[in-house]
Amino acid sequence: MSSIPESYADVKARIAGAAQLAGRPADDVELVAVSKTWPAETVAELAGCGHDLFGENRVQEIEAKAPSLPSKLRWHFIGHLQKNKVRKVLPLVEAIHSIDSAELAQRTDGIARELGLYPKVYLQVNTAAESSKFGFTPDGLRAGLESLLALERLEIVGLMAIPPVARRPEDARPDFVALRELRDELADRSGTPLPGLSMGMSHDFEVAIAEGATVVRVGSSIFGRRPKPPRR
Ligand SMILES: *Cc1c(COP(=O)(O)O)cnc(C)c1O
């Protein structure tokens, strides 16, 4: 097994390569290192390589890890966010990738107002209409975008998707294309650019970059296979 610095260098090189093939500068694509389930020491090891952007899907994990780590680290929330966790998560993170319903958007807007914050958010789209996944349907977003954009405190930077787990990276391409095309359509209709596309994980991030990803969320390709979550 390769070390975290080696794996990180490899992922960074593959991101740069995929961006170059797509005719985009490498710094067009942000890397969120998904550190869920890994302890603070593991995050510190990657931070030691000069990386400062981490993704987590549980509020409690950010609360547990962040205090012992350099305060310059930036955290993105990437998992389903329960409404009763919004108040806790907002002061801890730079962005939320997973605003997956109008109710959650409204709630986040209201609490951001109370806290004096303007969070960056991505709207999560259930591109494959999987019943097991959270997110707006494309039609739901077409119908609801205007009222979402009217929420004063949310800086809606773009769209996010988690395509179904596929055997080959290529299998996810139609979902990445669908997300980009939906973004183009919504940007056009609303006159709001929506520049961000959060898509691509360990096994398909190069395909996602080819299709326009501006943020990839990569965990196991950097850190290795995740430890089993603790029993609760
Ligand atoms: C866990 C997770 C990732 C990272 O997955 P890997 O396959 O380990 O890269 C990315 N996005 C979300 C939403 C996740 O929950």
The ligand as an SDF file (V2000), in Angstrom:
LIG
                    3D

 15 15  0  0  0  0  0  0  0  0999 V2000
  -17.4180    9.2090    0.9020 C   0  0  0  0  0  0  0  0  0  0  0  0
  -17.7970   10.2280   -0.1030 C   0  0  0  0  0  0  0  0  0  0  0  0
  -16.9110   10.6010   -1.1190 C   0  0  0  0  0  0  0  0  0  0  0  0
  -15.5290    9.9800   -1.3100 C   0  0  0  0  0  0  0  0  0  0  0  0
  -15.6340    8.6690   -1.7570 O   0  0  0  0  0  0  0  0  0  0  0  0
  -14.3420    7.8700   -2.2660 P   0  0  0  0  0  0  0  0  0  0  0  0
  -14.9080    6.8390   -3.1620 O   0  0  0  0  0  0  0  0  0  0  0  0
  -13.6900    7.3040   -1.0550 O   0  0  0  0  0  0  0  0  0  0  0  0
  -13.4830    8.8190   -2.9800 O   0  0  0  0  0  0  0  0  0  0  0  0
  -17.3080   11.5890   -1.9980 C   0  0  0  0  0  0  0  0  0  0  0  0
  -18.5240   12.1860   -1.9080 N   0  0  0  0  0  0  0  0  0  0  0  0
  -19.3960   11.8520   -0.9400 C   0  0  0  0  0  0  0  0  0  0  0  0
  -20.7140   12.5470   -0.8970 C   0  0  0  0  0  0  0  0  0  0  0  0
  -19.0720   10.8620   -0.0140 C   0  0  0  0  0  0  0  0  0  0  0  0
  -19.9690   10.5420    0.9270 O   0  0  0  0  0  0  0  0  0  0  0  0
  1  2  1  0
  2  3  1  0
  2 14  2  0
  3  4  1  0
  3 10  2  0
  4  5  1  0
  5  6  1  0
  6  7  2  0
  6  8  1  0
  6  9  1  0
 10 11  1  0
 11 12  2  0
 12 13  1  0
 12 14  1  0
 14 15  1  0
M  END
$$$$
